[in-house]
């Protein structure tokens, strides 16, 4: 089992306990965009980000969406969603670290309030917004959270959306969490019980998905191989 230290809080405003592993063994890198993909250089080797690896799975659907609404509108919406997600993640991170919120914008605050009851089911936090990697899978990425969710050790991902998402639309999210679960287990030798994806929508929806990583490991490995095959093809063209 992982060697952890438990940090209990006495102030009633401190909402969460932390049970931290030795994070000094995690890589200190921010990643770099190379072409269309982000890579993390760790110990002299470049590891593609999980999101880059999985991006090729939805490239056709994204292309059709751009063609339907036009490039200008698509670019505007992508930038808007990115700003929304960044502000929302800042609020979640500050809440979990027992810090005063710094975001005052109405939309991210509204999405945060939708998710707050689900955040309050989290405790004994291992990691928040940490870079991890897997030499075995040859990928890397920044996990939102590793903690106990309703008493089970989980990889937890926080998402925002324009409208309620159904399960068939979000398989990439499950694959992303599975990748982080594999990285965590490989690094800290502590089993992840489940993966959790929490999605707050601008339409007022709030959807929690709780899954088992074993159901997505085979697809993840296949997706990683397809990514490397595509990158090699792109480089040779």
N, C-alpha and C positions, 0 to 999 in steps of 0.2 A: 504493500500500500504506500501511497505517497506520504512523505514526511511533511506535515503541515503544522502551522501554528494558528491557534484559534484566538481571535481578537474579539472580546466581548465589549459591548458599549454600555455605559451607565446612563448617559444622557438620553432622556425619552425621545429626543428629536433624532437620535441615531437609530435608524430603522432596521439596519441589517448587521448581522454578524459576518465576519470574514474568517475563512479557514484557508489561508494562503499557502500554496506550495512554494517551492524555491524558484521564484520567477527570474532569478539571476541567470539561470541556464537558458532562458529564452533569447532569441536573437534581437539585437538592437538595430533595426533597419526600418526604413519607411517605404521601401519599394520604389521602383522606377519604371516609367512607361517606355517600352521598346516597341516601336511600331504601333500595332493596335492592342497590345497586351501589356499588362503590368507584371514585372518580375521582382523578386526579392533576392538580393545577393547575400548568401549566407555561407561562410567558410569557403569563399572563392567559387561557389557554384550558384547559378541562377535558377531559382525556383519560380514557376509561374503562379500567379495568384489563383485561388479557387474560383473567384468570379470570372477571371479571364478564361479559365479552363471551361467553365460551364456556359460562357457566353456564346460559344459556337453552337450549342444545342438549340438556341432560340433565335439564331441569326435570320432564318428565313421568315419567321413570323414578324420580327422587328422590321425587316425590309418591306414586307407587305403593308405594315402599319404606317411606315414613313411614306410609302407611295400613295396611300389612301388619303392622308391628311396634308401631305406636302412637307418638304424639308424644313421650311422656315417654322411652321407650326410645331413640327416634331422636335426640332432643336429647342424651341422655346419651352415646350412641355418637359423635355428632359432636364433642362436647367432648373425649371421650377420644382420638379420632383426631387432633384438633387439638393436644392436649398432646403426644401421641406424636410427631407430625410436627415440632413446634417444638423439642423436645429433641433429636431425631435430627438436624435441620438444624444445630443448634448444634454438635453433635459433629463433623459433617462439615466445617463451616466452620472450626472450631478445628484440625482435623487438616490441612486444606489450607493454613491460615495458619501451620502449624508451632507451634501454641499448645498448652498443657497442657489436657486435657479437663476441663470443669467439671461435667459431668453424671455422676451415679453411679447413676441408676436402671437396673434390670436390663433392662427392655424396650428402651429406645433404645440401650443399649450392645450388646445382642444383635443388633439390626438393623444397627448400625454395623459390627459384626464380620463380618456376612454380606457387607456391601458393600465392606469394606476392600480385598480383592484387586482390585476393579474401580476403586476410587479410585486405587490404585497404578499404574494404566495412564494416569493423567492427568499432564501436564507442561506447561511453558510457559504458565502460567495468565495470561489476559488480565483477566478480571473474576470476582469472587466476590460474590454478593448485592448487585448494583448495580441501581439504577433506570435504565431506558432508556425511550425513547419514539420513536414514528414519526409525524412530521407527515403523511407520505404515507398511512399506514394509519389515522391518528387514534386510536391506542391507546397504552397505556403499561403498564409492569409491572416487577417485580423478578426478574431472571434469577438462577438458582442459580449457574451457572458458565459461563464461556466459556474454553475451553482446548483444548489438543491432547489427543485421546484416541486412543491407539495411533498417534500421529504425524499425525493429521488434525485440523484446527481444527474444533471442535464446540461447539454449544450443548448443555450437559449439565444434565439435570434429575434431582434425587434425590427418590424417592418411597417412601412406606411403604404397606403394605396389610395387611389381615387375613389374606388368603390369596393364593395365586399368581394373578396377572392374566394373562389371555390377550389377544392383540393386539386382538381385536374390542371389548374393554372400554375400551381406553385411547387411542382416537383423539384425544380432547381433549388428552392429553398431547403428542401429536405436533404438533397445531395450536398449542399453547402454545409449544413449542420453535421452531416455524417462525416464529411472531410475533417471538420474541426474536432469531432469526437475521436476520430482515428489519431489525429495529431496529439491530442491531449493524452490519450491512453499510451501512445508510443513514448511520449516525453516523460510523463509522471507515473506511469504504471498504476493507474487507478481507473477502474472500469466506469464508463458512462452508462447509466441505466436507460436513458431516453433522450430524444431530441425534441425541442419545443420551439415552435415558430408562432410568434404573436403578431397579428396584423391589425393595425388600426386604420380605418378608412375615413376619408373625408365625408362620406355619406352617413357617418355615425355608426358604422359597423365595427365590431370588435370580434375577431375570430382567433381562437387558440387552436393550434394543431399540435398534438402530442403523438410522436411516432417512435419506432424502434429503428436504430441505425442499421441493423442486420438486413432490413428489407431494402436498403438502398446501396449497400456496399458493392454489389456486383455491377450495378449501373454506374456508380461512381468510377470504378476502375476502368470500365469501358469508355467512359467519357474522357478520362485522363489520356488514355491511349489515342483516342480520336483527336484530341487536341494536339498531341505531339506529332501525329501523322500530318495534321493540317499545317502546323508550323513548319515542318520539314518541307512540305510541298510549296508553301509560300516562299520559303527561303531559296528554293531551287528554281522558282519561276523568273 
